[in-house]
Amino acid sequence: MPKPPRLRAAALTTAALLLSSLMTGCSDDDSKDEDLTVQKLSWKDCPAPSASEGGGNAPSPLPGGAKWQCATMKAPLDWDKPTGDTIGIALIRAGTSGDRSKRIGSLVFNFGGPGGSGITALPAFGEDYAKLRTRYDLVSFDPRGVGRSAGVKCEDDQQLDEYFEQDATPDDAAERAALLDNTKQFNAACEKNSGRTLPHVRTTDAARDMDLMRQVLGDDKLYYFGISYGTELGGVYAHLFPGKVGRAVFDAVVDPTQTPEQGSLGQARGFQLALDNFAEDCTSKTEDCPVGDSPQDVKDRIAKLLADLDRKPIPGVFPRELTQTAATSGIAQALYSKDFWEYLTQGLEEAYDGDGKVLMLLSDSMNGRNEDGEYSNITAANVSINCADDKPRYTTADVEAKLPEFRSASPLFGDYLAWGMVSCSDWPVAGAADHPDVSAPGSAPILVVGNTGDPATPYEGAKKMADALGRSVGVQLTYKGQGHGAYDSGNKCVHNAVDGYLLQGNVPSAGTICS
């Protein structure tokens, strides 16, 4: 999920893998003195997702015929000026399927990114949360800067095609200069097209939006399910509003103590581990592994493929070619879930024969490009939110100094992730901090679920999050599995623990292990 080439901490949705710009802008209306906490939402049947949300069809009804409903909530553009101009925050919900007398409230989801659209993600996963829906309205949203919530716009589709064709792992001075020029051009386009919004898309702003959402939805407490970057957003919310936390679950947990450099290095290790596990799985099966005779042979052949593509791309999705960068991001996309390892095997096998279509489709999914050539705004939003959050600004000298450490962490992904650290160079808005503050004394318990095989948010982050939340707040549960996240793996132990807490308030014992 790069903004290339840095990988996002995002949840992989079915809709994204299948590859399936409307913006709510700032308004100068006459509601400056309006109390936004008592606004009434106008819920209507959901339209098809906008281009900035990824496009596609309107969400299908849930089993039993319940329809998804959408609404727009007004929020201040600038939370330091709460009676000033407003923006619209797009919401989606499915009402509870159970006895309303036993309804707990609204369960708000954030699926990660930053930059992922909750309007498209929640319906894609809706059936997975059927049990939770027995006592909650399921709710998600496009965070500010995303999709229809004052979505940030940077480059157009043609420019983005060129942007994603750049060499993200430069080998000489000319390639380094080209990477920096492309980054500068992209960032300048963001300022030109969305300059008014860029200072107001920090995670702290989105957390304040969630507290407004809690009040508008009529809940005394926020009931929350955060996945990937959604765990960082949830941690920031808990820090700002500890007394308003109801039952909350963090899955695929971001390490809140890391700088951007440390986070990228951790991802290098995480994706290398996932690649190691993929190679071991493929070669340990009874039938022959079509992409290598041993785990090391699988990795050696991938390394040779990428080196060959650096010299000469191969045909991808006509008329585009599969470059080294596109292949790397496609491989990373497939490592987000064990369910997609078969596509990685197919993509590699075909690429070795000169056909890069499958790996390019995986790369397109990572970058938010649909089969019609239209891009969602996930990359623009990802860059904008990360750069507004992250204070450090890295230079080419910083990257070159760190390359040995990154290459040691991952021979395949090290260069790719190290060079991603220049993404915020020349960004027009100063970053807020080295890392988020998630300390939340006085909060209700928060269940923190870490997956030992997670590539994008490595397992070690779960303990760091639980510790940072504070004693008696962060309660860690471990899932010994593969892929990004635990709940959607289908593991019964994880489901029972999460459902038991959200539905009944039963906090699992700290240190619980599911396998």
TORFI-635661 format. One record per residue (C-alpha): residue in one letter; x, y, z. Coordinates in steps of 0.02 Angstrom, whole numbers, padded with zeros to 5 digits, always signed. Example, Ala and Ser with C-alpha at 12.3 -4.5 7.8 and 13.67 -1.06 7.14 Angstrom:
a+00615-00225+00390s+00684-00053+00357
This chain:
m+00000+00000+00000p+00133+00124-00041k+00128+00307-00062p+00263+00244-00154p+00368+00171-00101r+00323+00171+00084l+00194+00039+00130r+00036+00093+00218a-00028+00009+00374a-00192-00035+00291a-00318-00174+00298l-00335-00272+00136t-00516-00280+00081t-00595-00402-00039a-00654-00256-00144a-00477-00191-00160l-00405-00358-00212l-00539-00380-00345l-00487-00209-00413s-00649-00160-00426s-00679+00648-00383l-00820+00677-00287m-00765+00779-00137t-00863+00860+00003g-00772+01024+00015c-00764+01165+00139s-00924+01264+00152d-00950+01445+00198d-01129+01425+00257d-01233+01516+00386s-01213+01383+00520k-01057+01452+00604d-01146+01465+00772e-01232+01297+00753d-01203+01169+00892l-01137+01026+00786t-01160+00901+00927v-01350+00907+00908q-01357+00900+00718k-01479+00775+00645l-01413+00657+00514s-01515+00623+00358w-01492+00437+00326k-01529+00377+00149d-01493+00224+00042c-01309+00227-00005p-01258+00278-00180a-01119+00193-00276p-00947+00238-00206s-00871+00393-00282a-00716+00385-00392s-00613+00448-00245e-00678+00301-00141g-00631+00176-00275g-00791+00171-00378g-00896+00016-00406n-01077-00026-00367a-01187+00028-00224p-01170-00092-00077s-01280-00246-00085p-01408-00276+00053l-01353-00381+00200p-01422-00557+00226g-01602-00534+00278g-01623-00384+00163a-01561-00243+00275k-01496-00098+00170w-01342+00005+00200q-01380+00186+00239c-01269+00338+00214a-01267+00514+00285t-01152+00664+00299m-01100+00740+00466k-01041+00919+00478a-00875+00944+00566p-00764+01097+00587l-00631+01116+00454d-00515+01180+00590w-00545+01111+00763d-00455+01263+00835k-00599+01364+00761p-00749+01254+00801t-00877+01384+00746g-00789+01419+00580d-00806+01336+00411t-00865+01156+00404i-00829+01002+00302g-00937+00848+00275i-00887+00679+00349a-00967+00537+00251l-01043+00398+00359i-01116+00227+00325r-01215+00113+00440a-01313-00048+00453g-01440-00049+00593t-01436-00184+00726s-01515-00350+00677g-01560-00397+00856d-01683-00345+00989r-01665-00156+01002s-01696-00164+01188k-01529-00255+01200r-01439-00136+01082i-01277-00067+01156g-01250+00075+01034s-01152+00108+00874l-00991+00011+00842v-00877+00126+00741f-00748+00047+00625n-00589+00115+00549f-00505-00007+00430g-00336+00076+00412g-00227+00165+00287p-00217+00301+00330g-00324+00342+00180g-00440+00193+00170s-00625+00226+00138g-00738+00155+00272i-00886+00182+00155t-00819+00045+00041a-00731-00064+00170l-00873-00095+00293p-00994-00169+00165a-00851-00278+00098f-00829-00353+00272g-01009-00333+00331e-01053-00518+00342d-00897-00550+00449y-00972-00440+00584a-01146-00516+00584k-01133-00571+00765l-01078-00399+00821r-01227-00326+00730t-01345-00418+00847r-01312-00284+00978y-01236-00139+00881d-01271-00029+00733l-01117-00053+00625v-01045+00116+00573s-00895+00173+00473f-00840+00331+00386d-00719+00413+00267p-00599+00506+00382r-00563+00686+00337g-00454+00696+00182v-00521+00528+00120g-00650+00491-00014r-00804+00600+00006s-00744+00681+00168a-00655+00832+00096g-00548+00709-00001v-00374+00769-00040k-00334+00780-00225c-00157+00782-00291e-00117+00717-00465d-00239+00657-00600d-00251+00479-00664q-00125+00501-00805q-00001+00584-00689l-00024+00445-00561d+00013+00313-00693e+00178+00402-00723y+00207+00424-00537f+00191+00239-00503e+00307+00197-00648q+00452+00289-00565d+00603+00193-00504a+00573+00191-00316t+00741+00110-00278p+00868+00224-00363d+01040+00154-00403d+01132+00312-00457a+01129+00501-00443a+01016+00523-00595e+00885+00402-00527r+00893+00482-00355a+00864+00654-00432a+00716+00586-00532l+00637+00511-00376l+00653+00674-00281d+00585+00773-00429n+00433+00658-00441t+00404+00672-00254k+00417+00861-00261q+00296+00868-00409f+00169+00757-00320n+00177+00857-00160a+00161+01021-00254a+00004+00954-00339c-00069+00913-00169e-00038+01091-00110k-00109+01166-00271n-00268+01062-00271s-00301+01039-00084g-00195+01167+00007r-00337+01227+00117t-00370+01052+00183l-00192+00989+00210p-00162+01071+00381h-00319+00989+00449v-00302+00803+00411r-00199+00749+00561t-00249+00597+00661t-00292+00710+00807d-00419+00798+00694a-00497+00632+00644a-00505+00580+00828r-00603+00739+00868d-00718+00699+00723m-00750+00530+00803d-00798+00609+00968l-00919+00723+00877m-00984+00569+00786r-01011+00481+00952q-01120+00624+01012v-01216+00642+00850l-01251+00454+00850g-01321+00472+01025d-01193+00370+01122d-01122+00415+01293k-00967+00312+01254l-00873+00270+01094y-00880+00086+01049y-00741+00057+00926f-00655-00072+00815g-00491-00009+00742i-00387-00107+00619s-00208-00067+00568y-00191+00124+00561g-00362+00121+00644t-00273+00064+00802e-00167+00222+00800l-00324+00326+00774g-00408+00234+00918g-00257+00259+01030v-00255+00446+00994y-00442+00453+01032a-00414+00363+01197h-00277+00487+01241l-00386+00638+01203f-00549+00569+01275p-00507+00429+01398g-00671+00450+01494k-00771+00424+01334v-00699+00256+01285g-00826+00116+01294r-00777-00058+01233a-00637-00047+01105v-00536-00174+01005f-00372-00141+00913d-00324-00271+00782a-00163-00271+00675v-00083-00150+00794v+00028-00002+00749d+00177+00026+00864p+00143+00202+00930t+00318+00224+01001q+00410+00220+00834t+00471+00361+00725p+00431+00347+00538e+00606+00276+00510q+00582+00144+00644g+00410+00102+00575s+00477+00078+00399l+00619-00030+00464g+00493-00134+00561q+00390-00157+00403a+00546-00214+00310r+00568-00351+00440g+00382-00391+00438f+00367-00411+00250q+00527-00511+00243l+00455-00629+00375a+00296-00646+00274l+00397-00683+00117d+00499-00813+00212n+00338-00894+00271f+00266-00892+00095a+00423-00975+00025e+00424-01106+00162d+00239-01143+00136c+00255-01162-00052t+00404-01278-00047s+00342-01385+00098k+00186-01445+00009t+00178-01618-00063e+00165-01556-00243d+00307-01462-00326c+00318-01275-00290p+00314-01192-00462v+00419-01043-00407g+00567-01128-00323d+00641-01290-00259s+00681-01227-00084p+00635-01074+00020q+00801-00992-00025d+00779-01036-00208v+00608-00951-00207k+00684-00792-00136d+00835-00799-00252r+00722-00813-00404i+00616-00666-00345a+00774-00562-00320k+00833-00605-00495l+00663-00560-00568l+00668-00390-00485a+00846-00359-00543d+00797-00407-00721l+00645-00292-00715d+00756-00149-00658r+00851-00168-00821k+00705-00211-00934p+00518-00212-00887i+00401-00344-00959p+00223-00326-01025g+00097-00297-00886v-00080-00233-00909f-00080-00164-01086p-00012-00039-01130r+00084-00025-00966e+00238-00126-00922l+00282-00214-00759t+00429-00122-00682q+00536-00172-00535t+00438-00052-00424a+00268-00117-00481a+00323-00297-00454t+00385-00257-00279s+00222-00174-00229g+00123-00317-00307i+00220-00445-00206a+00192-00343-00048q+00005-00333-00083a-00008-00522-00095l+00082-00544+00071y-00055-00454+00166s-00158-00614+00177k-00117-00798+00166d-00275-00814+00061f-00184-00720-00077w-00024-00821-00080e-00095-00922-00225y-00106-00761-00327l+00074-00723-00284t+00126-00896-00344q+00028-00872-00505g+00096-00697-00531l+00276-00750-00506e+00259-00904-00616e+00188-00799-00758a+00316-00660-00735y+00457-00786-00753d+00380-00826-00922g+00373-00642-00970d+00192-00601-00923g+00177-00471-00785k-00013-00449-00786v-00054-00530-00618l+00084-00441-00522m+00031-00277-00602l-00151-00306-00553l-00093-00334-00374s+00011-00175-00383d-00139-00079-00452s-00243-00141-00307m-00111-00079-00186n-00112+00092-00269g-00300+00112-00281r-00312+00097-00472n-00465+00012-00544e-00476-00080-00710d-00543+00076-00795g-00383+00170-00754e-00462+00278-00619y-00375+00301-00452s-00455+00321-00283n-00379+00456-00175i-00300+00330-00055t-00121+00378-00103a-00156+00564-00092a-00241+00542+00077n-00106+00424+00141v+00034+00545+00101s-00063+00695+00168i-00109+00615+00335n+00062+00536+00363c+00155+00696+00322a+00040+00801+00431d+00066+00678+00575d+00252+00641+00558k+00374+00776+00611p+00536+00703+00538r+00588+00751+00362y+00717+00633+00286t+00849+00675+00156t+00938+00567+00029a+01088+00570+00145d+00980+00501+00286v+00919+00361+00174e+01091+00316+00108a+01158+00306+00286k+01018+00187+00335l+01018+00076+00179p+01134-00058+00254e+01018-00080+00403f+00864-00088+00292r+00947-00212+00174s+00996-00320+00322a+00815-00318+00380s+00751-00366+00207p+00854-00400+00051l+00693-00384-00052f+00598-00240+00029g+00738-00145+00115d+00782-00020-00022y+00599+00004-00065l+00550+00051+00111a+00706+00152+00148w+00680+00266-00002g+00498+00286+00047m+00557+00395+00191v+00582+00542+00072s+00395+00549+00034c+00368+00699+00148s+00513+00800+00080d+00453+00973+00027w+00283+00942+00108p+00195+01110+00134v+00131+01071+00309a+00240+01039+00461g+00224+00868+00543a+00149+00860+00717a+00262+00741+00815d+00391+00603+00808h+00256+00479+00857p+00078+00485+00925d+00036+00498+01109v-00086+00360+01156s-00069+00361+01346a-00246+00347+01413p-00255+00341+01603g-00434+00319+01660s-00493+00235+01499a-00596+00076+01498p-00497-00080+01449i-00445-00090+01266l-00418-00262+01190v-00257-00260+01087v-00241-00406+00964g-00071-00443+00886n-00034-00570+00747t+00137-00652+00752g+00145-00663+00561d+00083-00488+00521p+00191-00405+00385a+00126-00226+00390t+00105-00201+00577p+00231-00321+00654y+00179-00417+00809e+00295-00323+00926g+00188-00168+00905a+00044-00246+01001k+00142-00251+01165k+00208-00076+01134m+00031-00013+01110a-00036-00104+01263d+00105-00035+01370a+00085+00142+01300l-00103+00143+01333g-00062+00114+01515r-00079-00008+01655s-00252-00090+01664v-00301-00008+01497g-00209-00107+01362v-00251-00293+01370q-00148-00395+01246l-00206-00551+01153t-00090-00647+01035y-00142-00737+00877k-00013-00857+00806g-00056-00841+00623q-00016-00762+00456g-00075-00605+00367h-00125-00430+00415g-00244-00437+00563a-00324-00576+00664y-00513-00558+00675d-00542-00582+00489s-00432-00736+00487g-00584-00832+00547n-00493-00901+00699k-00627-00954+00824c-00522-00914+00977v-00496-00736+00919h-00679-00717+00872n-00738-00781+01039a-00623-00663+01134v-00667-00509+01032d-00854-00548+01024g-00858-00588+01209y-00786-00419+01252l-00885-00312+01131l-01051-00401+01160q-01041-00452+01343g-00903-00345+01416n-00796-00496+01461v-00614-00440+01458p-00497-00585+01411s-00351-00621+01526a-00198-00522+01477g-00076-00632+01382t-00210-00745+01305i-00141-00842+01156c-00243-00904+01007s-00172-01019+00875
